[in-house]
Amino acid sequence: MNPAEYFISLVNTDFDDHADVPKLLQSYAQSETRRQLADRIEADRKTLQHLPDIEQPSPSALRQFGVLMYRNLVNNVRNPGIYWIRLFMYFCLSFMVGTMYLSTNDDLTEEDLVPLLFYVQAFLLKVRYINVA
C-alpha cells in the first residue's frame, strides 16, 4: 500500500477502527519532523529562485479515469467481501420488489408501477450513501 492510500484508509471515518484525526493533525503540527521539513522546503525555495518555473501538464481525463479505475480494482481485490455484500443486497432488493408485485392483477397501469421505480431508486441511493456499494 502506498503512503497516500495508507493515510486515506487511516483517517477514513466510515469505519470504527479509524484513527483520531484531530489528534494526528495536532501531533504532526507540533512535531520536530514538520519543522525540519518546513525548514528544508524554505531552504530549497531560496536556492532555486533563479530557475524558471516548470509547468507540468495536467493528466488527461482518460489518464485520470484509468488511474481511478486501477485504484478501485486494487481496492476491490483487497476487499473481496464487498462483492458478496453487494450481491446479497441486490438479491434482497430483487426479492422485495418481486414480492410486492407477485400475483397482482394484470391490469396494472404505468401509474401503478411508479412506486416500484421509486422504491428501487430510493434503495439504490441508500446503498450508495452508506458506502457499502
Summary of the structure (lengths in Angstrom):
residues: 133
radius of gyration: 25.0
end to end distance: 21.8
largest distance: 81.1
contacts: 231
relative contact order: 0.05
helix: 69%
strand: 0%
